[in-house]
Amino acid sequence: MNISLAGEIALVTGASRGIGAAIADTLAGAGARVIGTATSAAGAETIGQRLAAHGGQGRVLNVTDGGAVEVLIESVIKEHGALSILVNNAGITRDQLLMRMKDEDWQAILDTNLSSVYRTSKAVLRSMMKARKGRIISIASVVGVTGNPGQTNYAAAKAGIIAFSKSLAREIGSRGITVNVVAPGSSIPT
């Protein structure tokens, strides 16, 4: 099945490798102008090289910094027009049994994997609501449904993404904006 996304502007967080890179490349191949983010300049450059042929770009973004998220999204909208697709893919792991887990490892996972979804989704809403269209897709994990030893922080964040997305879908679905979650399992190579 061929889907044309010509004229659509997409932001994909965590697009330098793995699932994020595959999503960014697929959207660009379908005609969307994709802005992919990475935490480092080298990662952003790699993304830019991959997406340049389709008019896309790589940008540096720390998804834990709310101000940086807002500045990036405002910049993308000013440069390219309203975002119609947001893919929340940025994520990290800090696996450890709970009894050995450090508070900073718990918080780092929640900030990067869950709070970033709140920040980016909130930042794109006004322009999507004005356009009365948009797609917000967040990458969770089957671990958010089943749990996994040594991943209480990761499981909590991914379960939070699922619940957040269900609630947001109910808030904004009537305005032409869909909110969905993809929860890959261990059988997907990254």
VEXRORO-530453 format. One record per residue (C-alpha): y negated, z negated, x negated; residue number from 1. Coordinates in nm, 4 decimals, always signed. Layout:
N
{yy: Y	zz: Z	xx: X	n: NUM};
...
***
This chain:
190
{yy: +0.0000	zz: +0.0000	xx: +0.0000	n: 1};
{yy: -0.3404	zz: +0.0990	xx: -0.1390	n: 2};
{yy: -0.6369	zz: -0.1191	xx: -0.0553	n: 3};
{yy: -0.9897	zz: -0.0141	xx: -0.1424	n: 4};
{yy: -1.2318	zz: -0.2863	xx: -0.2407	n: 5};
{yy: -1.5058	zz: -0.0415	xx: -0.3368	n: 6};
{yy: -1.8460	zz: -0.2048	xx: -0.3029	n: 7};
{yy: -1.7070	zz: -0.5589	xx: -0.3009	n: 8};
{yy: -1.8301	zz: -0.8158	xx: -0.5526	n: 9};
{yy: -1.5705	zz: -1.0702	xx: -0.6678	n: 10};
{yy: -1.5908	zz: -1.3835	xx: -0.8795	n: 11};
{yy: -1.2670	zz: -1.5035	xx: -1.0380	n: 12};
{yy: -1.2749	zz: -1.8352	xx: -1.2232	n: 13};
{yy: -1.0260	zz: -1.8851	xx: -1.5035	n: 14};
{yy: -0.9798	zz: -1.5114	xx: -1.5526	n: 15};
{yy: -0.9072	zz: -1.4965	xx: -1.9244	n: 16};
{yy: -0.5278	zz: -1.5172	xx: -1.9027	n: 17};
{yy: -0.2268	zz: -1.5690	xx: -1.6786	n: 18};
{yy: -0.2640	zz: -1.5527	xx: -1.3019	n: 19};
{yy: -0.6442	zz: -1.5327	xx: -1.3209	n: 20};
{yy: -0.6351	zz: -1.2303	xx: -1.5507	n: 21};
{yy: -0.3826	zz: -1.0571	xx: -1.3238	n: 22};
{yy: -0.5971	zz: -1.1264	xx: -1.0158	n: 23};
{yy: -0.9154	zz: -1.0024	xx: -1.1840	n: 24};
{yy: -0.7441	zz: -0.6864	xx: -1.3073	n: 25};
{yy: -0.5892	zz: -0.6168	xx: -0.9660	n: 26};
{yy: -0.9198	zz: -0.6614	xx: -0.7816	n: 27};
{yy: -1.0973	zz: -0.4383	xx: -1.0340	n: 28};
{yy: -0.8222	zz: -0.1775	xx: -1.0045	n: 29};
{yy: -0.8765	zz: -0.1744	xx: -0.6280	n: 30};
{yy: -1.2447	zz: -0.0967	xx: -0.6805	n: 31};
{yy: -1.4149	zz: -0.4366	xx: -0.6691	n: 32};
{yy: -1.6804	zz: -0.5249	xx: -0.9234	n: 33};
{yy: -1.5293	zz: -0.8385	xx: -1.0774	n: 34};
{yy: -1.7047	zz: -1.1116	xx: -1.2678	n: 35};
{yy: -1.4417	zz: -1.3207	xx: -1.4423	n: 36};
{yy: -1.5116	zz: -1.6557	xx: -1.6017	n: 37};
{yy: -1.3738	zz: -1.8433	xx: -1.8992	n: 38};
{yy: -1.4705	zz: -2.1663	xx: -2.0684	n: 39};
{yy: -1.5393	zz: -1.9995	xx: -2.4028	n: 40};
{yy: -1.7475	zz: -1.7079	xx: -2.5245	n: 41};
{yy: -1.4361	zz: -1.5510	xx: -2.6768	n: 42};
{yy: -1.2544	zz: -1.5750	xx: -2.3436	n: 43};
{yy: -1.5508	zz: -1.4245	xx: -2.1586	n: 44};
{yy: -1.5672	zz: -1.1404	xx: -2.4106	n: 45};
{yy: -1.1970	zz: -1.0666	xx: -2.3613	n: 46};
{yy: -1.2486	zz: -1.0560	xx: -1.9848	n: 47};
{yy: -1.5504	zz: -0.8293	xx: -2.0239	n: 48};
{yy: -1.3554	zz: -0.5852	xx: -2.2382	n: 49};
{yy: -1.0753	zz: -0.5698	xx: -1.9804	n: 50};
{yy: -1.3075	zz: -0.5259	xx: -1.6813	n: 51};
{yy: -1.5834	zz: -0.3084	xx: -1.8310	n: 52};
{yy: -1.4210	zz: +0.0187	xx: -1.7241	n: 53};
{yy: -1.4546	zz: -0.0965	xx: -1.3620	n: 54};
{yy: -1.8099	zz: -0.2288	xx: -1.3955	n: 55};
{yy: -1.6950	zz: -0.5888	xx: -1.4301	n: 56};
{yy: -1.8067	zz: -0.8611	xx: -1.6639	n: 57};
{yy: -1.6876	zz: -1.1742	xx: -1.8358	n: 58};
{yy: -1.9069	zz: -1.4836	xx: -1.8203	n: 59};
{yy: -1.8848	zz: -1.8307	xx: -1.9677	n: 60};
{yy: -1.8601	zz: -2.1063	xx: -1.7073	n: 61};
{yy: -1.7769	zz: -2.4744	xx: -1.7199	n: 62};
{yy: -1.6549	zz: -2.5268	xx: -1.3627	n: 63};
{yy: -1.7030	zz: -2.9023	xx: -1.3968	n: 64};
{yy: -2.0797	zz: -2.8551	xx: -1.4289	n: 65};
{yy: -2.2282	zz: -2.8142	xx: -1.0810	n: 66};
{yy: -2.5609	zz: -2.6890	xx: -1.2158	n: 67};
{yy: -2.3898	zz: -2.4233	xx: -1.4262	n: 68};
{yy: -2.1873	zz: -2.3082	xx: -1.1243	n: 69};
{yy: -2.5024	zz: -2.2667	xx: -0.9141	n: 70};
{yy: -2.6892	zz: -2.0840	xx: -1.1927	n: 71};
{yy: -2.4007	zz: -1.8430	xx: -1.2500	n: 72};
{yy: -2.3564	zz: -1.7625	xx: -0.8819	n: 73};
{yy: -2.7309	zz: -1.7140	xx: -0.8300	n: 74};
{yy: -2.7345	zz: -1.4844	xx: -1.1342	n: 75};
{yy: -2.4398	zz: -1.2794	xx: -1.0064	n: 76};
{yy: -2.5976	zz: -1.2441	xx: -0.6610	n: 77};
{yy: -2.9317	zz: -1.1416	xx: -0.8119	n: 78};
{yy: -2.7677	zz: -0.8890	xx: -1.0441	n: 79};
{yy: -2.4940	zz: -0.7456	xx: -0.8198	n: 80};
{yy: -2.5640	zz: -0.8539	xx: -0.4631	n: 81};
{yy: -2.3806	zz: -1.0980	xx: -0.2398	n: 82};
{yy: -2.0368	zz: -1.2114	xx: -0.3455	n: 83};
{yy: -1.7755	zz: -1.1117	xx: -0.0926	n: 84};
{yy: -1.4709	zz: -1.2498	xx: -0.2750	n: 85};
{yy: -1.4308	zz: -1.5819	xx: -0.4545	n: 86};
{yy: -1.1056	zz: -1.6642	xx: -0.6301	n: 87};
{yy: -1.0834	zz: -2.0253	xx: -0.7453	n: 88};
{yy: -0.8288	zz: -2.0108	xx: -1.0227	n: 89};
{yy: -0.9685	zz: -2.2278	xx: -1.3043	n: 90};
{yy: -0.7314	zz: -2.5077	xx: -1.3858	n: 91};
{yy: -0.5862	zz: -2.7268	xx: -1.6573	n: 92};
{yy: -0.2906	zz: -2.9585	xx: -1.7013	n: 93};
{yy: -0.2689	zz: -3.2988	xx: -1.8671	n: 94};
{yy: +0.0875	zz: -3.3951	xx: -1.7833	n: 95};
{yy: +0.1883	zz: -3.7555	xx: -1.8364	n: 96};
{yy: +0.3853	zz: -4.0183	xx: -1.6520	n: 97};
{yy: +0.1461	zz: -4.2214	xx: -1.4376	n: 98};
{yy: +0.2115	zz: -4.5464	xx: -1.6233	n: 99};
{yy: +0.0959	zz: -4.3760	xx: -1.9461	n: 100};
{yy: -0.1809	zz: -4.1610	xx: -1.7987	n: 101};
{yy: -0.5340	zz: -4.2218	xx: -1.9221	n: 102};
{yy: -0.8170	zz: -4.2411	xx: -1.6715	n: 103};
{yy: -0.9930	zz: -3.9515	xx: -1.8426	n: 104};
{yy: -0.6832	zz: -3.7307	xx: -1.7988	n: 105};
{yy: -0.6743	zz: -3.8124	xx: -1.4261	n: 106};
{yy: -1.0442	zz: -3.7376	xx: -1.3888	n: 107};
{yy: -1.0372	zz: -3.4191	xx: -1.5993	n: 108};
{yy: -0.7707	zz: -3.2690	xx: -1.3730	n: 109};
{yy: -0.9548	zz: -3.3624	xx: -1.0530	n: 110};
{yy: -1.2876	zz: -3.2320	xx: -1.1879	n: 111};
{yy: -1.1496	zz: -2.9032	xx: -1.3173	n: 112};
{yy: -0.8804	zz: -2.8249	xx: -1.0609	n: 113};
{yy: -1.0216	zz: -2.9700	xx: -0.7373	n: 114};
{yy: -1.3926	zz: -3.0481	xx: -0.7613	n: 115};
{yy: -1.4568	zz: -2.7014	xx: -0.9049	n: 116};
{yy: -1.3202	zz: -2.5502	xx: -0.5817	n: 117};
{yy: -1.5726	zz: -2.7572	xx: -0.3866	n: 118};
{yy: -1.8574	zz: -2.6553	xx: -0.6214	n: 119};
{yy: -1.7898	zz: -2.2809	xx: -0.6259	n: 120};
{yy: -1.7063	zz: -2.2573	xx: -0.2561	n: 121};
{yy: -2.0223	zz: -2.4432	xx: -0.1586	n: 122};
{yy: -2.2336	zz: -2.2274	xx: -0.3901	n: 123};
{yy: -2.1162	zz: -1.8981	xx: -0.2335	n: 124};
{yy: -2.1256	zz: -2.0079	xx: +0.1304	n: 125};
{yy: -2.4897	zz: -1.9378	xx: +0.2105	n: 126};
{yy: -2.4722	zz: -1.5733	xx: +0.1008	n: 127};
{yy: -2.1328	zz: -1.5191	xx: +0.2666	n: 128};
{yy: -2.2542	zz: -1.6746	xx: +0.5920	n: 129};
{yy: -2.5668	zz: -1.4598	xx: +0.5851	n: 130};
{yy: -2.3491	zz: -1.1485	xx: +0.5404	n: 131};
{yy: -2.1017	zz: -1.2804	xx: +0.8015	n: 132};
{yy: -1.8141	zz: -1.1878	xx: +0.5733	n: 133};
{yy: -1.6326	zz: -1.3270	xx: +0.2778	n: 134};
{yy: -1.3004	zz: -1.4200	xx: +0.1293	n: 135};
{yy: -1.2388	zz: -1.7494	xx: -0.0480	n: 136};
{yy: -0.8978	zz: -1.7678	xx: -0.2135	n: 137};
{yy: -0.7911	zz: -2.0732	xx: -0.4092	n: 138};
{yy: -0.4914	zz: -2.0931	xx: -0.6360	n: 139};
{yy: -0.2988	zz: -2.4148	xx: -0.5794	n: 140};
{yy: +0.0644	zz: -2.4762	xx: -0.6705	n: 141};
{yy: +0.3918	zz: -2.5560	xx: -0.5034	n: 142};
{yy: +0.3560	zz: -2.8874	xx: -0.6910	n: 143};
{yy: +0.0772	zz: -2.9712	xx: -0.4463	n: 144};
{yy: +0.3391	zz: -2.9680	xx: -0.1707	n: 145};
{yy: +0.6509	zz: -3.0974	xx: -0.3478	n: 146};
{yy: +0.5172	zz: -3.3172	xx: -0.6286	n: 147};
{yy: +0.6610	zz: -3.3220	xx: -0.9786	n: 148};
{yy: +0.7377	zz: -3.6023	xx: -1.2270	n: 149};
{yy: +0.4631	zz: -3.6423	xx: -1.4848	n: 150};
{yy: +0.2134	zz: -3.4493	xx: -1.2744	n: 151};
{yy: +0.0627	zz: -3.7000	xx: -1.0316	n: 152};
{yy: -0.2873	zz: -3.5878	xx: -1.1289	n: 153};
{yy: -0.2042	zz: -3.2177	xx: -1.1009	n: 154};
{yy: -0.0139	zz: -3.2627	xx: -0.7733	n: 155};
{yy: -0.3005	zz: -3.4615	xx: -0.6211	n: 156};
{yy: -0.5540	zz: -3.1943	xx: -0.7195	n: 157};
{yy: -0.3422	zz: -2.9056	xx: -0.5903	n: 158};
{yy: -0.2654	zz: -3.0875	xx: -0.2632	n: 159};
{yy: -0.6385	zz: -3.1493	xx: -0.2341	n: 160};
{yy: -0.7081	zz: -2.7757	xx: -0.2698	n: 161};
{yy: -0.4673	zz: -2.7040	xx: +0.0154	n: 162};
{yy: -0.6254	zz: -2.9624	xx: +0.2475	n: 163};
{yy: -0.9798	zz: -2.8637	xx: +0.1458	n: 164};
{yy: -0.9062	zz: -2.4998	xx: +0.2226	n: 165};
{yy: -0.7541	zz: -2.5761	xx: +0.5632	n: 166};
{yy: -1.0630	zz: -2.7763	xx: +0.6601	n: 167};
{yy: -1.3093	zz: -2.5197	xx: +0.5239	n: 168};
{yy: -1.1270	zz: -2.2415	xx: +0.7097	n: 169};
{yy: -1.1833	zz: -2.4308	xx: +1.0340	n: 170};
{yy: -1.5525	zz: -2.4798	xx: +0.9510	n: 171};
{yy: -1.6413	zz: -2.1212	xx: +0.8678	n: 172};
{yy: -1.3692	zz: -1.8989	xx: +1.0133	n: 173};
{yy: -1.5824	zz: -1.8070	xx: +1.3138	n: 174};
{yy: -1.8433	zz: -1.6614	xx: +1.0774	n: 175};
{yy: -1.6219	zz: -1.3859	xx: +0.9401	n: 176};
{yy: -1.5180	zz: -1.5782	xx: +0.6290	n: 177};
{yy: -1.1520	zz: -1.6409	xx: +0.5560	n: 178};
{yy: -1.0252	zz: -1.9233	xx: +0.3383	n: 179};
{yy: -0.6739	zz: -1.9043	xx: +0.1993	n: 180};
{yy: -0.4543	zz: -2.0679	xx: -0.0614	n: 181};
{yy: -0.1845	zz: -1.9187	xx: -0.2797	n: 182};
{yy: +0.0627	zz: -2.1788	xx: -0.4092	n: 183};
{yy: +0.2737	zz: -2.0224	xx: -0.6850	n: 184};
{yy: +0.5979	zz: -2.1839	xx: -0.7951	n: 185};
{yy: +0.7766	zz: -2.1965	xx: -1.1264	n: 186};
{yy: +0.9230	zz: -1.8473	xx: -1.0894	n: 187};
{yy: +0.5898	zz: -1.6726	xx: -1.1547	n: 188};
{yy: +0.5394	zz: -1.5849	xx: -1.5223	n: 189};
{yy: +0.1889	zz: -1.6705	xx: -1.6445	n: 190};
***
